[in-house]
Amino acid sequence: MAHVINEECIKCGACEAECPVNAISEGAEHYEIDPDTCIDCAACSDVCPVGAISEA
């Protein structure tokens, strides 16, 4: 199951840089994860400074 980024995202970009499959992109309100590309490795959630990433 893919991870999701919630509204607590501060748009720092740490998660996007860490994603090995480039599944994360900047959305209008916060970064977003493409569930079709996400490999559920959790690398993004490990680097999120505000804990805005969780399993869907």
Secondary structure, DSSP 8 states (H G I E B T S, - for coil): --EEE-TT-----HHHHH-TT--EEE-SSSEEE-TTT-----HHHHH-TT--EEE-
